Amino acid sequence: MPELPEVETIARGLNQRIAGDVIESVWLGEKPQPLKSPAKEIVAVLERSRIARVRRVGKHIVFDLERPNRNGRRSSSARGQWVVHLGMTGRLLIASPELETEKHTHAVLKLASGRELRFVDPRRFGRLAVVRMKSEKFTGFSAPGDEPLDSRIERFLALFRHRKTPIKSALLNQKLLSGVGNIYADESLFRAAIRPRRRAASLTRAEFRKLHAAVQEVLREAIELGGSSVSDYVDAEGRKGFFQLQHRVYGRESEPCLVCGAAIKRVIIAGRSSHYCPHCQK
């Protein structure tokens, strides 16, 4: 599943390419699973809307939309949002109309520029929803947890320091931090020298400071390298990321630690694989 760096990379690429374009028409497939909002509602909000901005919120891609009122002016009462969660295998592709439509395409947005924006998702775990912005005070879709890149240390401490669950499980809790997934939790814990099974409540203030810094450092580095392509992830241009080349523990079971040479171990915590170095992480 794409995590924060991958979703951020895709959102930035889409914003560069289609912000300002107008959605002329919408086609939705027959499979109901991807539709979190009713099909008629999705079409009503999207058609004739201008894409003002594309951005990331947690692990979601949010399209901020505008629609002219009867006088042709942009109206705050006509604003809306298209919210896309990519799930395990979802992709947003910008394509020419003549390009063959891939199997498992669940939505096609025809743009005024002549291009199409297509949502493709073979496993159908992705979700498409819309939000109507009913007033200027309503800010629209928001993630359930804190934004990791904006988190300050005192807030980070307040979220985690009293939790009795393993710190790896706590980092994956989207109600605490929105966007951190398996890859970046493992990599952050390695850089902070903390084992994934440690109870969050057992960490010292100094360890929390190291972890807070490591989470932000890892996420920023991954964004700079376009995310991690460990499965079928590609960005809005169809390009793979490169951060997988910088993985120090994730996916490296039995391989030597790049710091001390000890064999990387893999354990299962709450049904998820966790990779760590038994020598470097305590």
C-alpha positions in Angstrom: 0.0 0.0 0.0 1.4 3.4 -0.9 2.5 5.3 2.2 3.0 9.0 2.9 6.0 9.6 0.6 4.4 7.7 -2.4 1.1 9.6 -2.0 2.9 12.9 -1.6 4.9 12.2 -4.8 1.8 11.3 -6.8 -0.1 14.3 -5.5 2.7 16.8 -6.3 3.0 15.3 -9.8 -0.7 15.5 -10.5 -0.9 19.1 -9.2 1.9 20.1 -11.6 0.2 18.5 -14.6 -3.6 19.1 -14.2 -4.2 21.9 -11.7 -6.3 24.5 -13.5 -7.9 21.9 -15.9 -11.7 21.4 -16.0 -13.4 18.1 -15.7 -15.8 17.9 -18.6 -17.3 14.4 -18.0 -17.0 11.4 -15.7 -17.2 7.7 -16.5 -17.5 5.2 -13.6 -17.2 1.4 -13.8 -19.7 -1.1 -12.7 -17.8 -2.4 -9.7 -19.2 -0.9 -6.5 -16.2 -1.5 -4.2 -14.2 1.6 -5.1 -17.1 3.9 -4.6 -17.3 5.3 -1.1 -19.8 8.0 -2.3 -22.8 7.2 -4.5 -21.9 7.2 -8.2 -24.5 10.0 -9.0 -23.0 12.2 -6.2 -19.4 11.7 -7.6 -20.5 12.6 -11.1 -22.5 15.6 -9.8 -19.6 17.1 -7.8 -16.9 16.4 -10.4 -18.5 17.3 -13.8 -17.8 20.9 -14.9 -15.5 21.5 -11.9 -12.1 23.1 -12.2 -9.3 21.4 -10.4 -7.9 24.1 -8.2 -5.3 22.0 -6.4 -4.2 18.4 -5.8 -2.6 17.6 -2.4 -2.0 14.9 0.1 -4.0 14.5 3.3 -2.7 11.5 5.3 -2.6 8.6 2.8 -5.4 10.3 0.7 -5.1 12.4 -2.5 -7.5 15.3 -2.3 -8.6 17.3 -5.4 -9.8 20.7 -4.4 -12.6 21.7 -6.9 -14.2 24.9 -7.9 -17.3 25.5 -10.0 -18.5 28.7 -11.6 -21.9 30.0 -10.5 -24.6 31.2 -12.9 -22.7 34.5 -13.5 -19.5 32.6 -14.5 -17.7 33.5 -11.3 -16.1 31.0 -8.9 -18.4 30.5 -6.0 -17.4 29.3 -2.5 -20.8 27.5 -2.3 -19.9 25.5 -5.3 -16.7 24.2 -4.0 -16.1 20.5 -3.5 -13.4 17.8 -3.1 -12.6 14.5 -4.8 -10.9 12.2 -2.2 -8.9 9.2 -3.5 -7.4 6.4 -1.4 -5.2 4.2 -3.6 -5.6 1.1 -1.4 -3.1 -1.7 -2.3 -2.8 -1.4 -6.1 -4.6 1.8 -7.1 -3.0 4.2 -9.6 -4.0 7.6 -11.0 -2.9 7.9 -14.6 -2.9 10.8 -17.0 -3.5 9.5 -20.5 -4.4 10.5 -24.0 -7.9 9.4 -25.1 -6.5 7.2 -27.8 -4.5 5.2 -25.4 -6.1 1.8 -24.7 -8.0 1.7 -21.4 -6.4 -0.7 -19.0 -8.3 -3.6 -17.5 -9.5 -2.7 -13.9 -10.1 0.9 -14.8 -12.8 2.1 -12.5 -13.0 5.9 -13.3 -12.2 8.1 -16.3 -12.3 11.9 -16.0 -12.3 13.7 -19.4 -10.5 17.0 -19.1 -10.9 20.2 -21.1 -7.2 20.0 -22.1 -8.0 16.8 -24.1 -6.4 14.5 -21.6 -8.0 11.8 -19.4 -7.4 11.1 -15.7 -7.9 7.4 -15.1 -8.2 5.5 -11.8 -6.9 1.9 -12.2 -7.1 -0.6 -9.3 -6.8 -4.4 -9.9 -7.5 -5.4 -6.3 -10.3 -2.8 -5.8 -9.1 -1.8 -2.3 -8.9 1.8 -3.3 -11.8 4.2 -2.6 -13.3 7.2 -4.4 -15.4 9.7 -2.5 -16.6 13.3 -2.8 -17.1 16.1 -0.3 -19.4 19.1 -0.8 -18.0 22.3 0.8 -21.2 23.9 2.2 -19.5 27.0 3.7 -16.3 28.9 3.9 -15.8 27.6 7.5 -15.9 24.0 6.5 -12.4 22.9 5.6 -13.4 19.6 4.0 -11.7 16.2 4.3 -9.2 15.7 7.1 -7.1 12.7 8.1 -8.0 11.0 11.4 -4.5 11.5 12.9 -1.7 14.1 13.1 0.4 15.0 10.1 3.8 13.4 10.7 5.8 16.1 8.9 4.2 18.9 11.0 4.3 17.1 14.3 6.2 18.8 17.2 8.0 16.8 19.8 5.6 17.7 22.7 2.6 16.6 20.7 4.5 13.4 19.6 5.2 12.6 23.2 1.6 13.1 24.2 0.4 10.8 21.5 2.7 7.9 22.3 4.3 8.0 25.7 1.5 6.3 27.7 0.6 3.6 25.2 1.1 -0.1 26.2 1.1 -1.4 22.6 4.4 -2.1 20.8 5.9 1.1 19.4 5.7 -0.3 15.9 1.9 -0.9 16.2 1.5 2.6 17.6 3.3 4.2 14.7 1.0 2.3 12.3 -2.1 3.6 14.1 -3.6 6.1 11.6 -5.6 7.7 14.4 -2.3 8.9 15.9 -0.2 9.7 12.9 -1.7 9.6 9.4 0.5 8.4 6.6 3.2 6.2 8.3 3.1 2.6 7.1 5.2 -0.5 7.5 8.2 0.5 5.4 8.8 3.9 7.1 8.0 2.7 10.6 10.7 0.0 10.3 13.2 2.4 8.8 12.5 5.1 11.4 12.8 2.6 14.3 16.2 1.5 13.0 17.5 5.0 12.8 16.3 5.7 16.3 17.9 2.4 17.5 14.6 1.1 19.0 13.2 -2.4 18.6 9.7 -2.6 17.1 8.4 -4.8 19.9 9.3 -2.3 22.6 6.2 -1.0 24.5 5.7 2.6 23.6 5.3 3.4 27.3 8.8 2.0 28.0 10.6 4.6 25.8 12.5 7.4 27.5 12.0 11.0 26.6 15.4 10.9 24.8 14.3 7.9 22.7 11.1 9.6 21.8 13.1 12.6 20.6 15.3 10.3 18.4 12.2 8.6 17.0 10.4 11.8 16.3 13.5 13.1 14.4 13.9 9.8 12.6 10.3 9.6 11.4 10.5 13.1 9.8 14.0 12.5 8.4 13.0 9.2 6.8 9.8 10.6 5.3 11.5 13.7 3.8 14.3 11.6 2.3 11.8 9.2 0.8 9.8 12.1 -0.7 12.9 13.5 -2.3 13.6 10.1 -3.9 10.0 9.7 -5.1 9.0 7.0 -2.6 9.7 3.3 -2.5 8.9 1.0 -5.4 8.8 -2.4 -3.8 5.7 -3.6 -5.6 3.8 -1.9 -8.5 4.0 1.7 -7.3 4.7 4.4 -9.9 4.2 8.1 -9.7 1.9 10.3 -11.8 4.5 10.2 -14.6 4.6 6.4 -14.5 8.1 6.5 -12.9 9.3 4.3 -10.1 10.7 5.7 -6.8 14.3 5.1 -5.6 14.0 5.1 -1.8 13.9 1.3 -1.8 17.6 1.5 -2.6 18.1 3.2 0.8 16.3 0.7 2.9 18.4 -0.3 5.8 16.2 -3.0 7.3 12.8 -3.3 5.5 12.7 -6.3 3.2 16.3 -7.3 4.2 15.6 -10.3 6.3 18.8 -12.4 6.9 20.9 -9.9 5.1 23.8 -8.2 7.0 23.1 -4.9 8.8 24.7 -2.1 6.9 26.0 -0.7 10.2 27.2 -3.7 12.3 26.9 -6.7 10.0 24.5 -8.7 12.2 21.7 -10.5 10.3 18.5 -8.5 9.9 15.6 -10.3 11.6 11.9 -10.3 10.8 9.1 -10.7 13.3 5.3 -10.5 13.1 3.7 -7.8 15.2 -0.1 -7.5 15.1 -0.1 -9.4 11.8 2.5 -7.2 10.2 6.1 -8.0 9.3 8.7 -6.0 11.1 12.4 -5.9 10.3 15.1 -4.9 12.7 18.7 -5.3 13.6 19.1 -7.3 16.9 22.4 -5.5 17.6 21.7 -1.9 16.7 18.2 -1.7 18.1 17.5 -2.1 21.8 
